Amino acid sequence: MVGGNREAVECARPIFERFGEVTRVVILRERETRVSRGFGFVDMPDVQAREAMKALDRTEWAGRKIRVDQARERKPREVAA
């Protein structure tokens, strides 16, 4: 997962491709405005992803510090009865 910069996150593919094959980039956007929410997901093979996370986490990108870490599954939401 990449977060911390609304504008720069859309340029994630070329930054991550320096570390290997990028199979998918998903940028999350606001439903109504379609403006980036400031984070997204980059899919890469495991070894390359670890290298990218280690090299890019807490670095400055387009003037802001970013966070790059492994995405975790969301816990299921509780459904009100």
ZADRENLO-145215 format. One record per residue (C-alpha): x, y, z. Coordinates in nm, 4 decimals, always signed. Example, Ala and Ser with C-alpha at 12.3 -4.5 7.8 and 13.67 -1.06 7.14 Angstrom:
2
+----------+----------+----------+
|        u |        v |        w |
+----------+----------+----------+
|  +1.2300 |  -0.4500 |  +0.7800 |
|  +1.3670 |  -0.1060 |  +0.7140 |
+----------+----------+----------+
END
This chain:
81
+----------+----------+----------+
|        u |        v |        w |
+----------+----------+----------+
|  +0.0000 |  +0.0000 |  +0.0000 |
|  +0.1204 |  +0.3493 |  -0.0784 |
|  -0.0075 |  +0.6537 |  +0.1073 |
|  +0.0720 |  +1.0078 |  +0.1982 |
|  +0.0427 |  +1.2107 |  -0.1187 |
|  -0.2750 |  +1.2667 |  -0.3219 |
|  -0.1079 |  +1.3898 |  -0.6394 |
|  +0.2052 |  +1.1767 |  -0.6523 |
|  +0.0344 |  +0.8458 |  -0.5766 |
|  -0.0982 |  +0.8503 |  -0.9349 |
|  +0.2625 |  +0.8261 |  -1.0560 |
|  +0.3303 |  +0.5106 |  -0.8543 |
|  +0.3918 |  +0.2677 |  -1.1418 |
|  +0.7217 |  +0.4152 |  -1.2710 |
|  +0.8556 |  +0.4613 |  -0.9172 |
|  +0.7865 |  +0.0982 |  -0.8247 |
|  +0.9003 |  -0.0413 |  -1.1608 |
|  +1.2561 |  +0.0510 |  -1.0596 |
|  +1.2335 |  -0.2488 |  -0.8234 |
|  +1.0703 |  -0.4965 |  -1.0602 |
|  +0.7520 |  -0.5947 |  -1.2363 |
|  +0.4374 |  -0.4055 |  -1.1369 |
|  +0.1329 |  -0.6167 |  -1.2164 |
|  -0.1351 |  -0.3729 |  -1.1024 |
|  -0.1788 |  -0.0253 |  -0.9558 |
|  -0.5085 |  +0.0728 |  -0.7950 |
|  -0.5626 |  +0.4314 |  -0.6837 |
|  -0.8573 |  +0.4850 |  -0.4523 |
|  -1.0790 |  +0.7811 |  -0.5395 |
|  -1.3709 |  +0.9663 |  -0.3870 |
|  -1.6972 |  +0.8341 |  -0.5342 |
|  -1.8527 |  +1.1660 |  -0.6260 |
|  -1.5535 |  +1.3809 |  -0.7205 |
|  -1.3199 |  +1.1040 |  -0.8499 |
|  -1.0321 |  +1.2865 |  -0.6731 |
|  -0.7574 |  +1.0602 |  -0.5394 |
|  -0.7998 |  +0.9732 |  -0.1699 |
|  -0.4229 |  +0.9890 |  -0.1234 |
|  -0.3416 |  +0.6191 |  -0.1211 |
|  -0.3490 |  +0.3140 |  -0.3379 |
|  -0.2194 |  -0.0368 |  -0.3891 |
|  +0.0690 |  -0.1648 |  -0.6003 |
|  +0.0903 |  -0.5367 |  -0.6795 |
|  +0.4367 |  -0.6853 |  -0.7335 |
|  +0.6078 |  -1.0231 |  -0.6834 |
|  +0.6965 |  -1.0754 |  -0.3142 |
|  +1.0752 |  -1.0352 |  -0.3261 |
|  +1.0549 |  -0.7222 |  -0.5410 |
|  +0.7762 |  -0.5800 |  -0.3251 |
|  +0.9850 |  -0.6222 |  -0.0097 |
|  +1.2761 |  -0.4414 |  -0.1753 |
|  +1.0480 |  -0.1570 |  -0.2855 |
|  +0.8918 |  -0.1258 |  +0.0614 |
|  +1.2321 |  -0.1171 |  +0.2284 |
|  +1.3683 |  +0.1442 |  -0.0133 |
|  +1.0629 |  +0.3711 |  -0.0382 |
|  +0.8952 |  +0.3665 |  +0.3045 |
|  +0.9222 |  +0.7010 |  +0.4867 |
|  +1.0952 |  +0.8673 |  +0.1931 |
|  +1.0005 |  +1.2023 |  +0.0474 |
|  +0.8028 |  +1.1986 |  -0.2737 |
|  +0.6808 |  +1.5188 |  -0.4403 |
|  +0.7540 |  +1.7161 |  -0.1247 |
|  +0.5802 |  +1.4878 |  +0.1271 |
|  +0.6863 |  +1.1902 |  +0.3348 |
|  +0.5160 |  +0.8700 |  +0.2179 |
|  +0.4393 |  +0.5382 |  +0.3824 |
|  +0.4852 |  +0.2133 |  +0.1905 |
|  +0.3899 |  -0.1105 |  +0.3612 |
|  +0.2194 |  -0.4422 |  +0.2995 |
|  -0.1568 |  -0.4234 |  +0.2739 |
|  -0.3519 |  -0.6128 |  +0.5365 |
|  -0.6922 |  -0.7728 |  +0.4939 |
|  -0.9779 |  -0.5727 |  +0.6360 |
|  -1.1664 |  -0.7253 |  +0.9222 |
|  -1.5261 |  -0.8068 |  +0.8297 |
|  -1.7712 |  -0.5362 |  +0.9339 |
|  -2.0257 |  -0.6271 |  +1.1931 |
|  -2.3779 |  -0.6275 |  +1.0563 |
|  -2.6416 |  -0.4684 |  +1.2765 |
|  -2.9292 |  -0.7048 |  +1.3508 |
+----------+----------+----------+
END
